[in-house]
Amino acid sequence: MKYITTLLIALPLLLSAEEEGNWTTLFNGKNLDGWTQRGGVAKYEVVDGVIVGTTVPKTPNSFLCTEKEYGDFILEVEYKVDPTLNCGIQFRSLSKPDYKDGRVHGYQAEIDPSDRGWSAGIYDEGRNGWLFPLTGNIPARYAFKQNDWNKYRIQCVGNRIFTHINGVPAANFEDNTTAKGFVALQVHGIGNREEKLQVRYRNIRIQDLTGAIDVITPGNREYTHDGPLVKKNAEWKKLAGDFKFTEGPALAPDGKVFFNDIPNERTHVYDPENGETSVFREPSGRANGLFFTPAGALISCEGGNRRVTRTDFAGEVTVLAEKFDGKKLNSPNDVVPDGIGGFYFTDPRYGKNDDREIDVEAVYYIDRKGKVTQVAADLVKPNGIITSPDEDILYIADPGAETIWTYDITSPGKIENKRKFADVGSDGMTVDKLGNIYVTWTDVIAFSPEGEEILRLTPPEKPANCLLVHKTLYVTARTGFYSIDLEVEGVR
């Protein structure tokens, strides 16, 4: 059986001259010669060969702009940004007296260190807003490195614009609004806040492609798999054991896998590099489902504490949800981000009912501003939850009804067209690049996007949850933590 999915990506440009011989450095590493500041009055200075932009309260967005304009080009920039400061890199941008009193406007490769993770998406600054967000492009969103240097490659040829972040294809679209303009480094305004937040820029260089004719335009690439989903002669590997009940595997930015031992109230970390397992947090609040955001924050369903929390890269814990309509949640179980900065989570009831405040076992949505809404309240006992690779479809496992339901995500926090996907329940679920859904019921069972069973695996213990990383399927199964090699890739 052959499975095919189509991904829109940016193919590399093929230049008529040798690429490395065509670069022009835009920043000399010593001063800001060749640059002009426009907009707000944020502070720009050169420190140790790096352009440092520092926020100033009560000023609009600030832009350090090249004096020269560029049309067709390849631009590369490296940056490091404060985790609470979004910024951007302008290109083909303008500042005209007859347009909003000289306001800088034009294309911007977004720098977005938030949980939304739209870094390298395209925003039309001062004009039309978002042109190419990164919803549905999971690899690009997770390519961002929090509190570290990131590299953008921005390519413009005619009306085609496409970007890469740390080598991963991000935006890819056509637009005819502006054919030529300056490059600019933005420091975003922060309103009345007094903090001095910083963004750093370095290694800024450009290739002028004006007149280039030997160019391959971006196109489509198919991710295909023909044959068995499981690697030949693959066997289950026990990675760790002696737990009471394992759950909630999640992939961290550094490639480590986090999972929970619920009764022992511990969150563990497995390192594939050395095969060692250590304790990340104890007590964990009887945490169950986990998920990392593009910002490197750990979202945790703390069933015992009856809340959903966010732990940032520095270890600071924030409560995202603990009540709905003033009533305490039941026992949050599993969570998945939606691609625009929000989260869906399930809230069944496990344990005693003596302190229960919400009668239904429902599914909720947390938006970017922290508002909690109820999106599904007609399920028996919702548990595992996952989205399709393009994040257009939401899958909810209802083991109470021995059914997996699927919904169309029509807008943030809005799901419609409920339909049966499979006649099994599931604790946790994962998905591969082809859109196949892997569920944990009596076995690990994979279903095609159409709901056809295409694989069944029996781990050494009854599975509770699973996670596909590259071509390794990790499974939490009662007292053990296991893996098996597949032939198909996960979305990350």
SULNORWO-V75043 format. One line per field, one symbol per residue. psi: psi as a letter, one per 40 degrees, with the letter a starting at -180 (. if undefined). A space follows every 10 residues. Layout:
psi->???
This chain:
psi->hhhhihhhih iihhidihde eehhheheed afheihhiba fihhihhfeh hhhhihifia hihhiidiii chihhhhiih iheehiaihi ifiihhdehf fehhiaihhi hgeiddffhe ihhgheceah dgifhegddd dedhhhfihi hihhhhhbeh hiiihfehhc ihiihedhei aiiihihiie beieigiihh iifhiihheh eheghhiiai hhhihhaidh iheiihhhdi afidhiifii hideeihiii gddefhhihh hddeeihihd hhieffichi hiideeihhh hgddefihih hideehhhhd heihfeihic ghdiihieee eihhiigahi aiedfhdhdi hihihhidee hhihehefid gicihiiide fehhhhhgdd efihiiihhd ihehiifhih difiaiciii iideehhhih bdahhhiiee ehheihihid ihidiihhhb fhhhhhgbei hiiihieiii e.
